[in-house]
Amino acid sequence: MQVNTINKGVKTAKMAEMTIGIIKAFVVGGALCGLAQVIIDKTGLTPARVLVAYVCSGVLLTAVGVYRPLVEFAGAGATVPLTGFGYSLAKGTAKAIDEHGAFGIISGGLSGTAAGITAAIVLGFIAALIFPSQPKFRNLVSRNSTRKSQNEQN
């Protein structure tokens, strides 16, 4: 009877720890994504520029030692957004420099992010096979074809 009580206590503690970890990841990841959306809305920067800024800021924050404590605190909430990609680039580069010297500057970022890049390519390819492609701007395509047919009639 006492063993079951201990096991239930351990399970409850693990569940509480996991729940807190999920909440931390949700709050930090949501804050990073929310900040990006506010930057896009308020500054007029294109999403591509904000994404590049996030990757670069992840590299810079890792270089000055600020991002690692955030990763330890928030886990996936800090590593999944694009700042986490910058963190992975910087971490892989630092490791490769320690192991291979100057050659690590070139190879480190690729080896540190190879799994993520490969997953994106493979899953993107699978999605392309499953879902049929369509024109990005359907209305624009139909408007242009309407204009062409009107011009041909005149």
C-alpha contacts under 8 A as a table, 3 or more apart, distances in Angstrom:
res1	aa1	res2	aa2	distance
1	M	4	N	5.37
1	M	5	T	6.50
2	Q	5	T	5.09
2	Q	6	I	6.31
3	V	6	I	5.10
3	V	7	N	6.16
4	N	7	N	5.04
4	N	8	K	6.09
5	T	8	K	5.14
5	T	9	G	6.19
6	I	9	G	5.01
6	I	10	V	6.19
7	N	10	V	5.06
7	N	11	K	6.08
8	K	11	K	5.04
8	K	12	T	6.00
9	G	12	T	5.07
9	G	13	A	6.14
10	V	13	A	5.09
10	V	14	K	6.14
11	K	14	K	5.10
11	K	15	M	6.02
12	T	15	M	5.04
12	T	16	A	6.10
13	A	16	A	5.09
13	A	17	E	6.13
14	K	17	E	5.04
14	K	18	M	6.08
15	M	18	M	5.09
15	M	19	T	6.07
16	A	19	T	5.06
16	A	20	I	6.21
17	E	20	I	5.21
17	E	21	G	6.21
18	M	21	G	4.99
18	M	22	I	6.19
19	T	22	I	5.09
19	T	23	I	6.21
20	I	23	I	5.07
20	I	24	K	6.14
21	G	24	K	5.11
21	G	25	A	6.16
21	G	74	A	6.86
21	G	75	G	7.53
22	I	25	A	5.12
22	I	26	F	6.06
23	I	26	F	5.06
23	I	27	V	6.09
24	K	27	V	5.24
24	K	28	V	6.07
24	K	73	F	7.39
24	K	74	A	5.19
24	K	75	G	7.95
24	K	77	G	7.07
25	A	28	V	5.37
25	A	29	G	5.72
25	A	74	A	4.73
25	A	75	G	6.05
25	A	76	A	5.70
25	A	77	G	3.71
25	A	78	A	6.99
26	F	29	G	5.30
26	F	30	G	5.65
26	F	77	G	5.89
27	V	30	G	5.13
27	V	31	A	5.96
27	V	77	G	7.33
28	V	31	A	5.04
28	V	32	L	6.23
28	V	74	A	6.37
28	V	77	G	5.30
28	V	78	A	6.50
29	G	32	L	5.19
29	G	33	C	6.21
29	G	76	A	7.62
29	G	77	G	4.02
29	G	78	A	5.86
29	G	80	V	7.53
29	G	81	P	6.69
30	G	33	C	5.12
30	G	34	G	5.78
30	G	77	G	7.57
31	A	34	G	4.96
31	A	35	L	5.93
32	L	35	L	5.18
32	L	36	A	6.34
32	L	81	P	7.32
33	C	36	A	5.08
33	C	37	Q	6.32
33	C	81	P	7.25
34	G	37	Q	5.07
34	G	38	V	6.23
35	L	38	V	5.10
35	L	39	I	6.18
36	A	39	I	5.08
36	A	40	I	6.22
36	A	50	V	6.74
37	Q	40	I	5.05
37	Q	41	D	6.10
38	V	41	D	5.07
38	V	42	K	5.84
39	I	42	K	5.37
39	I	43	T	5.61
39	I	44	G	7.63
39	I	45	L	7.26
39	I	50	V	7.54
40	I	43	T	5.74
40	I	44	G	5.58
40	I	45	L	5.33
40	I	46	T	6.41
40	I	47	P	6.30
40	I	50	V	7.05
41	D	44	G	5.93
41	D	45	L	7.82
45	L	49	R	6.35
45	L	50	V	6.74
46	T	49	R	5.38
46	T	50	V	6.55
47	P	50	V	5.09
47	P	51	L	6.09
48	A	51	L	5.08
48	A	52	V	6.25
49	R	52	V	5.14
49	R	53	A	6.11
50	V	53	A	4.92
50	V	54	Y	6.11
51	L	54	Y	5.03
51	L	55	V	6.38
51	L	82	L	6.72
52	V	55	V	5.17
52	V	56	C	6.19
53	A	56	C	5.09
53	A	57	S	5.91
54	Y	57	S	5.02
54	Y	58	G	6.09
54	Y	82	L	5.78
54	Y	83	T	4.99
54	Y	86	G	7.52
55	V	58	G	5.11
55	V	59	V	6.44
55	V	82	L	5.38
55	V	83	T	4.85
55	V	84	G	7.43
55	V	85	F	6.14
55	V	86	G	4.41
55	V	87	Y	7.83
56	C	59	V	5.10
56	C	60	L	6.20
56	C	83	T	7.46
56	C	86	G	6.07
57	S	60	L	4.97
57	S	61	L	5.84
57	S	83	T	6.43
57	S	86	G	7.09
58	G	61	L	5.23
58	G	62	T	6.05
58	G	67	Y	7.08
58	G	82	L	7.51
58	G	83	T	4.16
58	G	84	G	6.16
58	G	85	F	7.08
58	G	86	G	4.29
58	G	87	Y	5.00
59	V	62	T	5.17
59	V	63	A	6.15
59	V	83	T	7.51
59	V	86	G	4.52
59	V	87	Y	5.26
59	V	89	L	6.85
59	V	90	A	5.33
60	L	63	A	4.98
60	L	64	V	6.40
61	L	64	V	5.35
61	L	65	G	6.18
61	L	66	V	5.19
61	L	67	Y	5.19
61	L	87	Y	7.80
62	T	65	G	5.00
62	T	66	V	5.85
62	T	67	Y	4.87
62	T	68	R	6.38
62	T	86	G	7.97
62	T	87	Y	5.72
62	T	90	A	6.53
62	T	91	K	7.53
63	A	66	V	7.76
63	A	90	A	7.00
65	G	68	R	6.22
65	G	69	P	7.83
66	V	69	P	6.27
66	V	70	L	7.12
67	Y	70	L	5.12
67	Y	71	V	6.29
67	Y	87	Y	7.23
68	R	71	V	5.02
68	R	72	E	6.23
69	P	72	E	4.98
69	P	73	F	6.10
70	L	73	F	5.02
70	L	74	A	5.92
70	L	75	G	7.70
70	L	78	A	6.53
71	V	74	A	5.30
71	V	75	G	4.93
71	V	76	A	7.42
71	V	77	G	7.67
71	V	78	A	5.23
71	V	79	T	6.50
72	E	75	G	5.68
74	A	77	G	5.22
74	A	78	A	5.74
75	G	78	A	5.74
75	G	79	T	6.43
76	A	79	T	4.85
76	A	80	V	5.45
77	G	80	V	6.03
77	G	81	P	7.22
78	A	81	P	6.40
78	A	83	T	7.24
78	A	84	G	5.78
79	T	82	L	7.58
79	T	83	T	6.98
79	T	84	G	3.82
79	T	85	F	6.83
79	T	87	Y	7.48
80	V	83	T	7.79
80	V	84	G	5.61
80	V	85	F	7.35
81	P	84	G	5.46
81	P	85	F	7.09
82	L	85	F	4.89
82	L	86	G	6.56
83	T	86	G	5.09
83	T	87	Y	6.25
84	G	87	Y	4.75
84	G	88	S	6.15
85	F	88	S	5.02
85	F	89	L	6.22
85	F	113	T	7.40
86	G	89	L	5.00
86	G	90	A	6.20
87	Y	90	A	5.23
87	Y	91	K	6.00
88	S	91	K	5.07
88	S	92	G	5.93
88	S	109	G	7.43
88	S	112	G	5.82
88	S	113	T	6.12
89	L	92	G	5.28
89	L	93	T	6.09
89	L	108	G	7.26
89	L	109	G	4.41
89	L	110	L	7.30
89	L	112	G	5.80
89	L	113	T	6.23
90	A	93	T	5.09
90	A	94	A	6.08
90	A	109	G	6.60
91	K	94	A	5.21
91	K	95	K	6.21
91	K	109	G	7.76
91	K	112	G	6.96
92	G	95	K	5.18
92	G	96	A	6.12
92	G	108	G	4.72
92	G	109	G	5.15
92	G	110	L	7.58
92	G	111	S	6.43
92	G	112	G	4.06
92	G	113	T	7.38
93	T	96	A	5.12
93	T	97	I	6.07
93	T	104	G	6.04
93	T	105	I	5.70
93	T	106	I	7.62
93	T	107	S	7.13
93	T	108	G	3.74
93	T	109	G	4.88
93	T	112	G	7.07
94	A	97	I	5.18
94	A	98	D	6.34
94	A	104	G	7.63
94	A	105	I	7.82
94	A	108	G	7.03
95	K	98	D	5.22
95	K	99	E	6.35
95	K	104	G	7.73
95	K	108	G	6.89
96	A	99	E	4.98
96	A	100	H	5.60
96	A	101	G	7.09
96	A	103	F	7.77
96	A	104	G	4.28
96	A	105	I	7.06
96	A	107	S	6.96
96	A	108	G	4.76
97	I	100	H	5.27
97	I	101	G	4.45
97	I	102	A	5.98
97	I	103	F	6.95
97	I	104	G	4.24
97	I	105	I	6.07
97	I	108	G	7.12
98	D	101	G	5.92
98	D	104	G	7.62
99	E	104	G	7.32
100	H	103	F	5.85
100	H	104	G	5.31
101	G	104	G	5.58
101	G	105	I	7.71
102	A	105	I	5.59
102	A	106	I	7.85
103	F	106	I	5.75
103	F	107	S	6.46
104	G	107	S	4.95
104	G	108	G	4.94
105	I	108	G	5.79
105	I	109	G	7.40
106	I	109	G	6.77
106	I	110	L	7.61
107	S	110	L	5.48
107	S	111	S	6.20
108	G	111	S	5.24
108	G	112	G	5.91
109	G	112	G	5.11
109	G	113	T	6.25
110	L	113	T	5.40
110	L	114	A	5.57
111	S	114	A	5.16
112	G	115	A	7.81
113	T	116	G	5.46
113	T	117	I	6.19
114	A	117	I	5.17
114	A	118	T	5.93
115	A	118	T	5.15
115	A	119	A	6.10
116	G	119	A	5.12
116	G	120	A	6.20
117	I	120	A	5.13
117	I	121	I	6.28
118	T	121	I	5.17
118	T	122	V	6.08
119	A	122	V	5.22
119	A	123	L	5.84
120	A	123	L	5.36
120	A	124	G	5.81
121	I	124	G	5.12
121	I	125	F	6.10
122	V	125	F	5.11
122	V	126	I	6.23
123	L	126	I	5.00
123	L	127	A	6.08
124	G	127	A	5.07
124	G	128	A	6.14
125	F	128	A	5.00
125	F	129	L	6.33
126	I	129	L	5.10
126	I	130	I	6.28
127	A	130	I	5.10
127	A	131	F	5.92
128	A	131	F	5.46
128	A	132	P	6.75
128	A	133	S	7.19
129	L	132	P	7.14
134	Q	138	R	7.90
135	P	138	R	5.60
135	P	141	V	7.55
137	F	140	L	5.22
137	F	141	V	6.21
138	R	141	V	5.13
138	R	142	S	6.21
139	N	142	S	5.15
139	N	143	R	6.00
140	L	143	R	5.06
140	L	144	N	6.08
141	V	144	N	5.21
141	V	145	S	6.25
142	S	145	S	5.15
142	S	146	T	6.12
143	R	146	T	5.03
143	R	147	R	6.16
144	N	147	R	5.04
144	N	148	K	6.16
145	S	148	K	5.05
145	S	149	S	6.23
146	T	149	S	5.21
146	T	150	Q	6.20
147	R	150	Q	5.03
147	R	151	N	6.07
148	K	151	N	5.06
148	K	152	E	6.09
149	S	152	E	5.05
149	S	153	Q	6.26
150	Q	153	Q	5.14
150	Q	154	N	6.45
151	N	154	N	5.20
